[in-house]
Amino acid sequence: MTNNKPTGPRSIAIIGPYLSGKTTLLEGLLHTSGAINRKGTVTEGNTVGDSAQEARNRNMSTELNVASATFMDSELTFLDCPGSIELLQESLFVLPGVDAAVVVCEPDSDKAQALAPLLHNLDEAGIPHMLFVNKIDKATITVQALLDALQPISSKPLVLRHIPVQDGEEITGYIDLASERAYHYQAGQASEVVELPGSEEDAFGEARYTMLEALADFDDDLMEKVLEDITPEKDELYANLTKDFQDGNIIPVLLGAAEQGGGIFRLLKALRHEVPTADAAAARAGADDANGNVAQVLKTYHTQHGGKVSVARVWAGELTEGMSLNGQRVSGIFRMMGHEQQKIPSAKAGEVIGLGRMEEAVTGETLSDSNADSLPKPDVLPPVFGLTIAAAHRDDEVKLSSALAKVRDEDPSISIGHDDSTHQLVMRGQGDIHLKITMDRLLGKYGLEVKSERPKVPYMEAIRKSVEQHGRHKKQSGGHGQFGDVHLAIKPLPRGSGFEFVDKIVGGAIPRQYIPAVEAGVKEYLIKGPLGFPVVDVSVTAFDGQYHAVDSSEIAFKTAARIAMNEGMKQCNPVLLEPILQVDIAAPTEHTPKINAIVSGRRGQILGFNTRVGWTGWDVVSAHMPQSELHDLIIELRSATQGTGSYTAEFDRLQELTGRLADDVVTAHNEEVAA
């Protein structure tokens, strides 16, 4: 077997949980490959990634960072995705455009569970990925203990490529199991090759045999050699590692300390030799037979000075400045280095570049000059947290809608819309931090200060009792007066029936032309019932009345109907209705008891349990829960499940709410109206 290094430009996603050290790793990769002269740090706020102000303020990635480098003749583009689970959508749009991924984690078994959604998404997308255990110099557990915690959440075998070298309590380097070489970490420099420590020989031998066993599961020749205790040639071993990685059979595990520069050179070499070419990713994306010039948008930025930039992976052909894609002129092509852009004349298949001022292009969209079929794009995650928003200054209300459109363009997982029930503008997303970052972006980029509050719950009201009510409007003020007289029968309807108006006027008691005015008066009243909320599930029948040949009018009968409704509804035993949602909560099985307690503590009714389809070791808890209890549900769920819990919800029904809770809702509503 031979090991032929893939050629051509390749793109690699860097993903991992919050605080795993991805931004520091990106900085190390760029510095080691010579793309930057000086390595910045997160604390000093001078890294290539996280250059946005909201990222600097939080010391965390808040959006995708793209940077390209050349390492030993290989063109590599790194797409560093934010680690917060609330910003997962960024990763989901990026993954279709990458050849492989590096999953960064800490050597902490308590944080292992946070990798589960990331590994699942990579498996589902069929993207080769390796694990980089960062901060190994600060590890408090053994690598084997970490693997024991990680393996149950991975559907693929984790294959250790390195083992650490310890000097007392300190980890000073590592041994590469494939090359059989030992390396000593040197802060800020490439690791130094050293003699294989005698104290590590047994551990090395055992770990290397375990690696060979794992690889032998996918190669009969290697299996035979392992069974006969024959040491394979290094070329054969590297070829197996490469093939099994590219085929998605294994997840290689490498060790390092990005802050000190440890393990970064070895990671770069692994990426250079083992990441497949763009052809494989193009086939996954459905672009392998594309004609003409074809690209796909992975991310959209609205820059303050350069306008809109669409980060795209070129799948076929060659893009040049001035060409037309989807009927839009490409005003510029850029190689990205964080938020800095280097103008280039063209980009060939496989490259990840920025396209200037493609105003109509949206994230996930397929761009072509040949009417190419649209490539599949990831689904947008359903929102799990919402806030009402409004411009803090009235003069900014017009600017707000334009800025929100740009925010939505950059981040499709943000949804913004008017709630017809509560008449509020609601912004929804993936959590409290997600929305706060968005509001920071509105302030920092567009100078728009936004105020926010918890959205109102769309309570309704209904009645339990039927009544008949007479309403008369009579007014004489010189000239034509006003006269309308109507008898209404008001009765409750089954839940979910809505509103019904019945005309039973006979003998011309009320002329036909005034009946619509009676119905309009009834509907107008039902907007705000006796408790102060919209009324539903009610039937109103007009069965008698009187009119005056001169003084009757549409407005008079409309007013008479309102009078009848106002007096009659108070006698109908009004009751408050709250919306109940069908909620499905997904989390690792070990957290299911906590989920049950959370649901019960929020007045929920548990309906049942199911295994989560396609997720080993995960449950879905189904429940009915009041909408009023869902506002901060996602915050408690993530706290209880190491950041892995999620839920979906949809309206199920309206249900009566009585007692003190109902009284509190009505009182609070009336106080708000009075204010």
C-alpha positions as CSV (number, residue, x, y, z in Angstrom):
1,M,0.0,0.0,0.0
2,T,1.2,3.5,-0.7
3,N,0.2,6.8,0.9
4,N,-0.5,9.4,-1.7
5,K,-1.0,12.9,-0.2
6,P,-4.2,14.5,-1.4
7,T,-3.7,17.6,-3.5
8,G,-5.7,20.8,-4.2
9,P,-7.3,23.3,-1.8
10,R,-9.0,21.7,1.2
11,S,-11.3,23.1,3.9
12,I,-11.4,22.0,7.5
13,A,-13.9,22.9,10.1
14,I,-12.7,23.5,13.7
15,I,-15.6,22.8,16.0
16,G,-15.9,22.1,19.7
17,P,-17.6,23.2,22.9
18,Y,-17.3,26.6,24.5
19,L,-13.9,27.1,26.2
20,S,-12.3,24.1,24.5
21,G,-9.6,26.5,23.0
22,K,-10.6,26.5,19.3
23,T,-9.6,30.2,18.7
24,T,-6.2,29.6,20.3
25,L,-5.8,26.4,18.1
26,L,-6.6,28.4,15.0
27,E,-4.1,31.0,15.9
28,G,-1.5,28.2,16.4
29,L,-2.3,26.6,13.1
30,L,-1.9,29.9,11.3
31,H,1.3,30.8,13.1
32,T,2.9,27.4,12.6
33,S,2.1,27.4,8.9
34,G,3.5,30.9,8.5
35,A,0.2,32.6,7.6
36,I,0.7,35.1,10.4
37,N,4.0,36.4,11.9
38,R,2.8,36.8,15.5
39,K,0.5,34.6,17.5
40,G,-2.2,36.5,19.2
41,T,-4.1,35.6,22.4
42,V,-7.8,35.6,23.4
43,T,-7.0,37.6,26.5
44,E,-5.2,40.3,24.6
45,G,-8.0,40.4,22.0
46,N,-5.6,40.3,19.0
47,T,-6.4,36.9,17.4
48,V,-7.3,36.5,13.8
49,G,-10.5,34.9,14.9
50,D,-13.1,36.5,17.1
51,S,-12.4,40.0,15.7
52,A,-16.0,41.1,16.1
53,Q,-16.6,43.4,19.0
54,E,-19.3,41.2,20.5
55,A,-16.8,38.3,20.5
56,R,-14.0,40.4,22.1
57,N,-16.4,41.6,24.8
58,R,-17.3,38.1,25.7
59,N,-13.9,36.3,25.1
60,M,-15.8,33.8,23.0
61,S,-16.5,33.1,19.3
62,T,-19.8,34.6,18.2
63,E,-19.7,33.8,14.5
64,L,-17.7,31.8,11.9
65,N,-14.1,32.7,11.5
66,V,-12.4,31.9,8.2
67,A,-8.7,31.9,7.6
68,S,-6.5,30.3,4.9
69,A,-2.9,29.1,5.1
70,T,-0.4,27.1,3.0
71,F,1.4,24.3,4.9
72,M,4.2,22.4,3.1
73,D,2.6,23.1,-0.3
74,S,-0.9,22.3,0.8
75,E,-3.6,25.0,0.6
76,L,-5.8,24.7,3.8
77,T,-8.7,26.9,4.8
78,F,-9.9,26.7,8.4
79,L,-13.5,27.4,9.3
80,D,-13.5,28.0,13.1
81,C,-17.1,27.6,14.3
82,P,-18.4,29.1,17.5
83,G,-18.5,26.7,20.4
84,S,-21.7,27.8,22.2
85,I,-24.6,25.4,21.7
86,E,-26.7,28.4,21.1
87,L,-24.7,29.2,18.0
88,L,-24.8,25.7,16.5
89,Q,-26.5,26.9,13.4
90,E,-23.2,28.5,12.2
91,S,-21.6,25.0,12.2
92,L,-24.6,23.4,10.4
93,F,-24.3,25.7,7.5
94,V,-20.6,25.3,7.3
95,L,-20.4,21.5,7.4
96,P,-21.6,20.8,3.9
97,G,-18.7,22.9,2.6
98,V,-15.8,21.2,4.4
99,D,-13.6,18.2,3.6
100,A,-13.0,17.2,7.2
101,A,-13.4,18.5,10.8
102,V,-11.2,18.8,13.8
103,V,-13.3,18.4,17.0
104,V,-11.5,20.2,19.9
105,C,-12.2,19.1,23.4
106,E,-10.7,19.4,26.9
107,P,-9.2,16.4,28.9
108,D,-12.2,16.5,31.2
109,S,-14.6,13.5,31.3
110,D,-17.3,15.7,32.9
111,K,-17.4,17.7,29.7
112,A,-17.5,14.8,27.3
113,Q,-21.2,14.8,26.9
114,A,-21.1,18.2,25.3
115,L,-19.5,16.6,22.3
116,A,-22.5,14.4,21.5
117,P,-24.5,16.8,19.3
118,L,-21.3,17.7,17.4
119,L,-20.2,14.1,16.7
120,H,-23.8,13.2,15.8
121,N,-24.0,16.0,13.2
122,L,-20.7,15.0,11.7
123,D,-21.7,11.4,11.5
124,E,-25.0,12.3,9.9
125,A,-23.3,14.5,7.4
126,G,-20.7,11.8,6.6
127,I,-17.8,14.1,7.3
128,P,-14.4,12.6,8.3
129,H,-13.4,14.0,11.6
130,M,-10.6,13.7,14.1
131,L,-10.5,14.6,17.8
132,F,-7.9,17.1,19.1
133,V,-7.6,16.8,22.9
134,N,-6.4,20.3,23.8
135,K,-4.9,21.6,27.1
136,I,-3.3,18.2,27.6
137,D,-0.6,19.9,29.7
138,K,-3.3,20.7,32.2
139,A,-5.0,17.3,32.2
140,T,-6.2,15.9,35.6
141,I,-7.3,12.5,34.2
142,T,-5.6,9.9,32.1
143,V,-6.2,9.9,28.3
144,Q,-7.7,6.4,28.7
145,A,-10.3,7.7,31.2
146,L,-11.2,10.4,28.7
147,L,-11.6,7.9,25.9
148,D,-13.8,5.7,28.2
149,A,-16.0,8.8,28.7
150,L,-16.1,9.7,25.0
151,Q,-16.5,6.4,23.3
152,P,-20.1,5.8,24.5
153,I,-21.2,9.1,22.8
154,S,-19.5,8.2,19.5
155,S,-20.8,5.7,17.0
156,K,-17.3,5.3,15.5
157,P,-14.3,3.8,17.3
158,L,-11.9,6.4,18.8
159,V,-8.4,5.5,17.7
160,L,-5.6,7.0,19.9
161,R,-2.8,8.4,17.7
162,H,-0.7,9.8,20.6
163,I,0.0,9.0,24.2
164,P,1.2,11.6,26.7
165,V,4.7,11.6,28.3
166,Q,4.6,12.5,32.0
167,D,7.3,13.8,34.2
168,G,5.9,13.5,37.7
169,E,2.5,15.3,37.6
170,E,3.5,17.3,34.5
171,I,2.8,16.2,30.9
172,T,5.9,17.2,29.0
173,G,5.2,15.7,25.5
174,Y,3.8,12.8,23.7
175,I,4.6,9.7,21.7
176,D,3.3,9.3,18.2
177,L,2.0,5.7,17.9
178,A,2.3,5.5,14.1
179,S,5.8,7.0,13.7
180,E,7.1,5.5,17.0
181,R,8.7,8.8,17.9
182,A,8.6,10.8,21.1
183,Y,8.2,14.6,21.2
184,H,9.0,17.1,24.0
185,Y,6.8,20.2,24.2
186,Q,8.7,23.5,23.8
187,A,6.6,26.6,24.6
188,G,6.1,28.8,21.6
189,Q,8.2,26.4,19.4
190,A,7.8,23.2,17.4
191,S,8.1,20.1,19.7
192,E,11.5,18.5,19.9
193,V,12.1,14.9,18.9
194,V,13.5,13.0,21.9
195,E,14.4,9.4,22.8
196,L,11.4,7.2,23.6
197,P,11.3,7.3,27.4
198,G,12.0,3.9,28.9
199,S,9.3,4.4,31.5
200,E,6.7,4.7,28.7
201,E,7.6,1.6,26.7
202,D,4.9,-0.6,28.2
203,A,2.2,2.0,27.8
204,F,3.4,2.7,24.2
205,G,3.4,-1.0,23.3
206,E,-0.1,-1.5,24.7
207,A,-1.5,1.7,23.0
208,R,0.0,0.9,19.7
209,Y,-1.4,-2.7,19.7
210,T,-4.8,-1.3,20.5
211,M,-4.5,1.1,17.5
212,L,-3.5,-1.8,15.2
213,E,-6.5,-3.9,16.5
214,A,-8.9,-1.1,15.7
215,L,-7.5,-0.6,12.2
216,A,-7.4,-4.3,11.5
217,D,-11.2,-4.4,11.8
218,F,-11.3,-2.7,8.4
219,D,-8.5,-4.5,6.6
220,D,-8.0,-8.3,6.3
221,D,-4.3,-8.1,5.5
222,L,-3.6,-6.0,8.6
223,M,-5.8,-8.3,10.7
224,E,-3.7,-11.3,9.6
225,K,-0.5,-9.5,10.6
226,V,-1.9,-8.5,13.9
227,L,-3.0,-12.1,14.7
228,E,0.5,-13.4,13.7
229,D,2.2,-10.6,15.6
230,I,3.9,-9.2,12.5
231,T,4.7,-5.5,12.6
232,P,3.2,-3.7,9.6
233,E,5.4,-1.4,7.5
234,K,4.9,2.3,8.4
235,D,3.7,3.1,4.9
236,E,1.0,0.4,5.2
237,L,0.0,1.7,8.6
238,Y,-0.3,5.3,7.5
239,A,-2.3,4.2,4.4
240,N,-4.7,2.4,6.7
241,L,-5.0,5.4,9.0
242,T,-5.7,7.6,6.0
243,K,-8.2,5.3,4.3
244,D,-10.1,4.6,7.5
245,F,-10.3,8.2,8.4
246,Q,-11.5,9.3,4.9
247,D,-14.0,6.5,4.9
248,G,-15.4,7.6,8.2
249,N,-14.6,4.3,9.9
250,I,-12.6,5.7,12.7
251,I,-12.1,9.0,14.7
252,P,-8.4,9.5,15.2
253,V,-7.5,11.1,18.6
254,L,-4.5,13.5,18.7
255,L,-3.2,15.4,21.8
256,G,-1.9,18.9,22.1
257,A,-1.6,22.1,24.1
258,A,-2.5,24.9,21.6
259,E,-1.7,27.7,24.0
260,Q,1.9,26.4,24.2
261,G,2.1,25.4,20.6
262,G,2.2,21.7,21.5
263,G,0.9,19.1,19.0
264,I,0.0,21.7,16.3
265,F,2.7,20.7,13.8
266,R,1.7,17.1,14.1
267,L,-2.0,18.1,13.6
268,L,-1.1,20.0,10.5
269,K,0.8,17.1,9.1
270,A,-2.1,14.8,9.7
271,L,-4.5,17.2,8.0
272,R,-2.1,17.6,5.1
273,H,-1.8,13.9,4.5
274,E,-5.2,12.6,5.5
275,V,-7.9,15.1,4.7
276,P,-9.5,14.0,1.4
277,T,-9.7,16.3,-1.6
278,A,-12.7,18.5,-2.4
279,D,-14.1,15.8,-4.8
280,A,-15.4,13.8,-1.9
281,A,-17.1,16.8,-0.3
282,A,-18.6,17.8,-3.7
283,A,-20.1,14.3,-4.0
284,R,-21.6,14.5,-0.5
285,A,-23.1,17.9,-1.4
286,G,-24.5,16.6,-4.7
287,A,-22.2,18.9,-6.7
288,D,-19.9,16.2,-8.2
289,D,-21.6,16.4,-11.6
290,A,-22.2,20.2,-11.6
291,N,-21.7,22.0,-14.9
292,G,-20.4,25.5,-15.3
293,N,-19.2,27.6,-12.4
294,V,-20.9,26.6,-9.1
295,A,-20.5,27.7,-5.5
296,Q,-22.5,27.4,-2.3
297,V,-22.8,30.1,0.3
298,L,-21.7,29.0,3.8
299,K,-21.9,32.3,5.7
300,T,-23.0,35.9,5.1
301,Y,-21.4,38.9,6.7
302,H,-22.5,42.6,6.5
303,T,-19.3,44.5,7.1
304,Q,-19.3,48.1,8.2
305,H,-17.1,49.4,5.4
306,G,-17.0,46.7,2.7
307,G,-20.7,45.9,2.4
308,K,-22.0,42.4,2.1
309,V,-19.6,39.4,1.9
310,S,-20.7,35.9,1.1
311,V,-18.3,33.2,2.2
312,A,-18.7,30.4,-0.4
313,R,-17.1,27.0,-1.3
314,V,-16.4,26.7,-5.0
315,W,-17.6,23.4,-6.2
316,A,-17.0,23.5,-10.0
317,G,-15.3,25.7,-12.5
318,E,-13.5,28.9,-11.7
319,L,-15.0,32.1,-10.3
320,T,-13.7,35.5,-11.6
321,E,-14.4,39.0,-10.7
322,G,-17.2,40.6,-12.7
323,M,-18.9,37.3,-13.7
324,S,-22.6,36.8,-13.1
325,L,-23.9,34.2,-10.6
326,N,-27.7,33.8,-10.2
327,G,-28.0,37.0,-12.2
328,Q,-25.8,39.0,-9.8
329,R,-22.5,40.5,-10.6
330,V,-19.5,39.4,-8.5
331,S,-17.9,42.7,-7.5
332,G,-14.9,41.1,-5.9
333,I,-13.3,37.8,-4.8
334,F,-11.4,37.6,-1.5
335,R,-9.2,35.3,0.4
336,M,-10.3,35.5,4.0
337,M,-8.1,36.0,7.1
338,G,-10.6,36.6,9.9
339,H,-12.4,39.9,9.0
340,E,-9.5,41.0,6.8
341,Q,-9.9,40.4,3.1
342,Q,-7.2,39.9,0.4
343,K,-8.5,40.6,-3.1
344,I,-7.7,37.8,-5.6
345,P,-8.5,37.7,-9.3
346,S,-10.1,34.2,-9.3
347,A,-10.9,31.1,-7.3
348,K,-10.8,27.5,-8.5
349,A,-12.9,24.5,-7.4
350,G,-12.2,23.5,-3.8
351,E,-11.4,27.0,-2.6
352,V,-13.3,28.8,0.2
353,I,-13.5,32.5,-0.6
354,G,-15.5,35.7,0.0
355,L,-17.7,37.1,-2.7
356,G,-18.3,40.9,-2.6
357,R,-21.7,42.6,-2.7
358,M,-23.9,39.7,-3.8
359,E,-26.8,41.5,-2.3
360,E,-29.5,38.9,-3.0
361,A,-27.4,35.8,-2.0
362,V,-28.5,34.0,1.2
363,T,-26.7,31.5,3.4
364,G,-27.0,28.0,2.1
365,E,-27.9,29.1,-1.5
366,T,-26.3,27.6,-4.6
367,L,-24.7,30.1,-6.9
368,S,-24.1,29.4,-10.6
369,D,-23.9,30.8,-14.1
370,S,-25.5,27.7,-15.6
371,N,-28.8,27.3,-13.9
372,A,-27.4,24.5,-11.9
373,D,-29.7,22.6,-9.6
374,S,-29.9,23.9,-6.1
375,L,-27.8,21.8,-3.7
376,P,-29.4,20.6,-0.4
377,K,-28.9,23.0,2.5
378,P,-29.2,22.4,6.2
379,D,-32.5,22.9,8.0
380,V,-32.8,26.0,10.3
381,L,-33.0,25.0,13.9
382,P,-36.4,25.7,15.6
383,P,-36.3,28.6,18.1
384,V,-36.3,27.8,21.8
385,F,-36.1,31.3,23.4
386,G,-37.8,34.6,22.6
387,L,-37.8,38.3,23.6
388,T,-39.9,41.2,22.5
389,I,-37.8,44.0,21.1
390,A,-38.3,47.6,20.3
391,A,-36.0,50.5,19.4
392,A,-35.0,52.3,22.6
393,H,-35.4,55.6,20.8
394,R,-38.5,56.3,18.7
395,D,-36.4,58.0,15.9
396,D,-34.7,54.6,15.3
397,E,-37.9,52.6,14.6
398,V,-37.5,52.9,10.8
399,K,-33.8,51.9,10.9
400,L,-34.6,48.9,13.1
401,S,-36.4,47.0,10.4
402,S,-33.6,47.4,8.0
403,A,-31.0,46.4,10.6
404,L,-33.0,43.3,11.6
405,A,-33.1,42.2,8.0
406,K,-29.3,42.3,7.9
407,V,-29.0,40.5,11.2
408,R,-31.4,37.8,9.9
409,D,-29.3,37.6,6.7
410,E,-26.2,36.9,8.7
411,D,-27.9,34.4,11.1
412,P,-30.9,32.5,9.7
413,S,-31.5,30.9,13.1
414,I,-32.8,34.3,14.3
415,S,-36.5,34.8,13.5
416,I,-38.3,38.0,13.9
417,G,-42.0,38.6,13.5
418,H,-45.1,40.2,14.9
419,D,-47.2,38.1,17.2
420,D,-50.8,38.7,16.1
421,S,-52.2,37.6,19.5
422,T,-50.1,40.0,21.7
423,H,-49.3,42.7,19.0
424,Q,-45.6,42.5,19.9
425,L,-42.4,42.3,17.8
426,V,-40.7,39.1,18.9
427,M,-37.2,38.0,18.2
428,R,-36.6,34.3,18.6
429,G,-33.4,32.2,18.6
430,Q,-31.4,29.5,20.3
431,G,-31.1,31.0,23.8
432,D,-30.6,34.0,26.0
433,I,-26.9,34.5,25.0
434,H,-27.8,34.1,21.3
435,L,-30.3,37.0,21.5
436,K,-28.0,39.2,23.6
437,I,-25.2,38.7,21.1
438,T,-27.7,39.8,18.4
439,M,-28.7,42.9,20.3
440,D,-25.0,43.7,20.8
441,R,-24.6,43.4,17.1
442,L,-27.4,45.8,16.4
443,L,-25.8,48.3,18.7
444,G,-22.2,47.8,17.6
445,K,-22.8,47.6,13.8
446,Y,-25.8,49.8,13.3
447,G,-25.8,52.1,16.4
448,L,-29.3,50.8,17.4
449,E,-30.0,50.5,21.1
450,V,-32.8,47.9,21.6
451,K,-34.9,47.3,24.6
452,S,-36.3,43.9,25.3
453,E,-38.6,42.0,27.7
454,R,-40.3,38.7,28.2
455,P,-43.0,38.1,25.6
456,K,-46.6,38.1,26.7
457,V,-48.5,34.8,26.8
458,P,-51.5,34.9,24.5
459,Y,-54.1,34.1,27.1
460,M,-57.7,33.9,25.9
461,E,-61.0,33.7,27.8
462,A,-64.3,31.8,27.3
463,I,-67.6,31.4,29.1
464,R,-69.2,28.5,31.0
465,K,-72.8,29.7,31.1
466,S,-75.5,30.8,28.6
467,V,-77.6,34.0,28.9
468,E,-80.0,36.1,26.9
469,Q,-79.3,39.8,27.0
470,H,-81.1,42.9,25.7
471,G,-79.1,45.9,24.5
472,R,-80.5,49.2,23.5
473,H,-78.8,52.4,22.2
474,K,-81.0,55.4,22.1
475,K,-79.8,59.0,21.7
476,Q,-81.7,62.1,20.8
477,S,-79.7,65.3,20.2
478,G,-81.7,67.4,17.7
479,G,-82.4,66.3,14.2
480,H,-81.9,62.6,13.5
481,G,-81.2,60.6,16.6
482,Q,-79.7,57.2,17.1
483,F,-81.7,54.1,17.8
484,G,-80.8,50.4,17.9
485,D,-82.3,47.6,19.9
486,V,-81.2,44.0,19.9
487,H,-81.8,40.8,21.8
488,L,-78.8,38.4,21.9
489,A,-78.5,34.8,23.1
490,I,-74.9,34.1,24.3
491,K,-73.8,30.6,24.9
492,P,-70.4,28.7,25.2
493,L,-69.1,26.4,22.4
494,P,-66.9,23.3,22.7
495,R,-63.2,24.2,23.1
496,G,-61.6,24.9,19.8
497,S,-64.8,25.9,18.0
498,G,-64.0,29.5,17.7
499,F,-66.8,32.1,17.1
500,E,-70.2,31.6,15.7
501,F,-72.9,34.3,14.8
502,V,-76.4,33.2,14.1
503,D,-79.1,35.3,12.6
504,K,-82.6,34.3,13.8
505,I,-84.4,37.6,13.2
506,V,-87.8,37.1,11.8
507,G,-90.7,39.4,10.8
508,G,-88.4,42.3,10.0
509,A,-87.8,43.1,13.7
510,I,-84.4,44.3,12.5
511,P,-84.1,45.2,8.8
512,R,-81.6,42.9,6.9
513,Q,-79.2,45.8,6.2
514,Y,-78.5,46.2,10.0
515,I,-77.7,42.5,10.8
516,P,-74.0,42.8,9.7
517,A,-73.7,45.8,12.0
518,V,-75.0,43.7,14.9
519,E,-72.4,41.0,14.1
520,A,-69.6,43.6,13.8
521,G,-70.6,45.0,17.3
522,V,-70.4,41.5,18.8
523,K,-67.0,40.9,17.2
524,E,-65.7,44.2,18.3
525,Y,-66.6,43.4,21.9
526,L,-65.0,40.0,21.8
527,I,-61.5,41.5,21.3
528,K,-61.5,42.2,25.0
529,G,-63.8,40.2,27.2
530,P,-64.8,40.7,30.9
531,L,-61.3,39.5,32.1
532,G,-59.5,41.7,29.6
533,F,-58.5,39.0,27.0
534,P,-59.9,38.0,23.6
535,V,-63.0,35.7,23.8
536,V,-63.1,32.4,22.0
537,D,-65.5,29.5,21.7
538,V,-68.7,31.4,21.9
539,S,-71.9,31.5,20.0
540,V,-74.0,34.6,19.7
541,T,-77.5,34.5,18.2
542,A,-79.5,37.7,17.3
543,F,-83.2,36.6,17.8
544,D,-85.2,39.8,18.3
545,G,-85.0,43.6,18.3
546,Q,-86.6,46.9,17.3
547,Y,-85.8,49.6,14.9
548,H,-86.8,53.2,14.1
549,A,-87.6,54.2,10.5
550,V,-85.7,57.5,10.9
551,D,-83.2,57.2,13.7
552,S,-81.9,53.6,13.2
553,S,-78.5,53.2,11.6
554,E,-75.6,50.7,11.3
555,I,-73.7,52.5,14.0
556,A,-76.7,52.5,16.3
557,F,-77.1,48.7,16.0
558,K,-73.4,48.1,16.3
559,T,-73.4,50.1,19.6
560,A,-76.5,48.2,20.8
561,A,-74.8,44.9,20.2
562,R,-71.8,46.0,22.1
563,I,-74.0,47.1,25.1
564,A,-75.7,43.7,25.1
565,M,-72.4,41.8,25.0
566,N,-70.9,44.0,27.7
567,E,-73.8,43.4,30.1
568,G,-74.4,39.8,29.2
569,M,-70.8,38.4,29.2
570,K,-70.3,39.3,32.8
571,Q,-73.1,37.0,33.7
572,C,-71.7,34.1,31.6
573,N,-69.2,32.9,34.2
574,P,-66.1,33.9,32.2
575,V,-63.0,31.8,32.6
576,L,-59.3,32.3,31.6
577,L,-57.7,30.0,29.0
578,E,-54.0,29.4,28.7
579,P,-52.2,27.9,25.7
580,I,-50.9,24.4,26.3
581,L,-48.1,23.2,24.0
582,Q,-47.0,19.7,22.9
583,V,-43.3,19.6,24.0
584,D,-40.7,17.0,23.0
585,I,-37.5,17.2,25.1
586,A,-34.4,15.4,23.8
587,A,-31.4,14.6,26.1
588,P,-29.0,11.8,27.0
589,T,-30.8,9.0,28.8
590,E,-28.8,9.6,32.0
591,H,-30.5,13.0,32.3
592,T,-34.1,11.7,31.8
593,P,-35.0,11.7,35.6
594,K,-33.9,15.4,35.7
595,I,-36.1,16.2,32.7
596,N,-39.1,14.5,34.4
597,A,-38.6,16.7,37.5
598,I,-38.3,19.9,35.3
599,V,-41.5,19.1,33.5
600,S,-43.4,18.4,36.7
601,G,-42.0,21.6,38.3
602,R,-43.4,23.6,35.4
603,R,-47.0,22.3,35.6
604,G,-46.3,19.8,32.8
605,Q,-48.0,16.5,32.1
606,I,-45.7,13.8,31.0
607,L,-47.1,11.8,28.1
608,G,-44.4,9.2,27.5
609,F,-40.9,8.4,26.5
610,N,-39.2,7.3,23.3
611,T,-35.6,6.6,22.2
612,R,-34.4,9.4,20.0
613,V,-34.2,8.1,16.5
614,G,-30.6,7.9,15.2
615,W,-29.1,8.9,18.6
616,T,-27.7,6.1,20.7
617,G,-28.3,6.6,24.4
618,W,-30.7,9.5,24.0
619,D,-34.4,9.8,25.1
620,V,-37.2,12.0,24.0
621,V,-39.7,13.0,26.8
622,S,-43.1,14.1,25.5
623,A,-45.2,16.3,27.6
624,H,-48.0,18.9,27.6
625,M,-46.8,22.1,29.2
626,P,-48.3,25.6,29.6
627,Q,-46.8,28.2,27.3
628,S,-46.2,30.5,30.3
629,E,-43.7,27.9,31.7
630,L,-41.6,27.6,28.5
631,H,-39.9,31.0,28.4
632,D,-36.7,30.0,30.1
633,L,-37.1,26.3,29.9
634,I,-34.1,25.9,27.6
635,I,-31.8,27.6,30.2
636,E,-32.8,25.1,32.8
637,L,-32.6,22.2,30.4
638,R,-29.1,23.0,29.3
639,S,-28.0,23.5,32.9
640,A,-29.3,20.1,33.8
641,T,-27.9,18.3,30.8
642,Q,-24.3,19.7,30.4
643,G,-25.6,21.8,27.5
644,T,-27.0,19.0,25.4
645,G,-30.8,19.2,26.1
646,S,-33.1,20.7,23.5
647,Y,-36.8,20.8,22.8
648,T,-39.4,21.4,20.2
649,A,-42.9,22.7,20.9
650,E,-46.1,23.3,19.0
651,F,-49.5,24.6,20.0
652,D,-51.9,21.8,21.3
653,R,-54.9,23.4,22.8
654,L,-56.4,26.1,25.1
655,Q,-57.1,24.9,28.7
656,E,-58.9,26.6,31.6
657,L,-56.8,28.2,34.2
658,T,-58.4,28.9,37.6
659,G,-57.6,29.8,41.1
660,R,-54.7,32.0,42.3
661,L,-52.7,31.6,39.1
662,A,-55.6,32.9,37.0
663,D,-56.2,35.7,39.5
664,D,-52.5,36.8,39.3
665,V,-52.6,36.8,35.5
666,V,-55.8,38.9,35.3
667,T,-54.5,41.3,38.0
668,A,-51.1,41.8,36.2
669,H,-52.8,42.3,32.9
670,N,-55.2,44.9,34.3
671,E,-52.4,46.8,36.0
672,E,-50.4,46.8,32.8
673,V,-53.4,48.2,30.9
674,A,-54.1,50.8,33.5
675,A,-50.4,51.9,33.4
